[in-house]
Amino acid sequence: MKDWNRTWNTPNPDLTQCFQNSALVWLPCLYFWLCTPGYLIYLHRHDRGYICMSSLNKAKTAVGFLLWLICWADVLFTFYEKNRVSNGPPSVYLVSPTLLGITML
């Protein structure tokens, strides 16, 4: 049974954990994958594929790499939990970080 007061009729709405781990992860990844071909075509046609390596760019790359490692640590932890407990976490806890990690790569 759904509790509409949890999401709609409250000043502080709370989305379900399943929705947070599926739609809120999958939709931005889907948007990225749909926009990527058009952006690659744009870069190819306008010859703007170069990246200036400033210190800010290096810092952003380091933070992005750290976030990518955390994403894959989440995947490995989910594997560990599934093997440790017979009734482990749902598959969405494995699929979402895997999809996010592949998209971030």
N, C-alpha and C positions, 0 to 999 in steps of 0.2 A: 504494500500500500504506500502510495506517495504522500509525502507531507509537504504540501505547497507552501506552508508557512515557513519552511526552512529556507526556501529560495526566493519566493516572490513577495510574500506579505510580511516582510521584516526589514528594518532599517539596515541590518547587517547580514546580507544574504550569504549562504554557505553552499557551495556546490559539492556534490557527492565526490568521494575519493575516486570512484571509477571514472567519472566524467573528467576530473582533473588529470588523471593519468592516461586518458585516451584522447579525447577530443582536443584538450588544450595543448597536447604535445603533437598529435598527428596533423591537425589543421595547419599550423605554421610550417611544418615540414612539407606537407602537400603543396602549399602555396610556393615555397622555395623551389620545389622540383618542377612545378608548372611554369614558373618565371625564368628558370635557369636557361632553357634553350634560347629564348628571345634575347636575354642579356648577353649570352655568348655570341649570338649573331651580331648584336649591336657592337660589341667589342671588336669583333673581327672586321666589320665594315668601316668602323671609325678609327681603327688603329690606335686604340687607347688601352692596350693590354699591359702597359708598363705600370710598375708600382715603385714609388719613391720610398727608399728605405730610411725613414727618419727614426729618431728615438721613440717617438710616439707610436709609429707603426710597429716597431719591435716590441714595445710594451704590450700593445694590443694583441700581437701574435702570441706572446708568452702567456697572457691571460686566457686567450682562446684555447691554447694547447692545454693549459691546466684544467679548464672546464671540460675539454674533450677527455682527459684522463679521468676526471671525476665521473663522467658519464659511463665510461667503460668499467670503472670500479663498481658502479651500481649494477651493471650487467653481471659482473663476476660475483658480487654479493648475492644477487638473486639466484644464480646457479648454485651457490653454496647453500642457500636456504632451501631450495627445491630438493637438493640431494640429502640434506640433513634431516628434514622433516618429510614424512610420507605425504601429508596433505599440506604442501608448501604454498607459497603465495600464488595468486592467479597469474595467468600467462601475460596479462597486460603489464605486469611489473617486469617482464622480460622483453616483451615486444617494444614497448615505448622507449626505454633507454637504448635499445639496439637501433631502432629507427632514428632516434636523435643523434646517436654516435655516428651512424653512416652519413646522415645529413651534414653534421658538423665537419666530417672528414672532407 
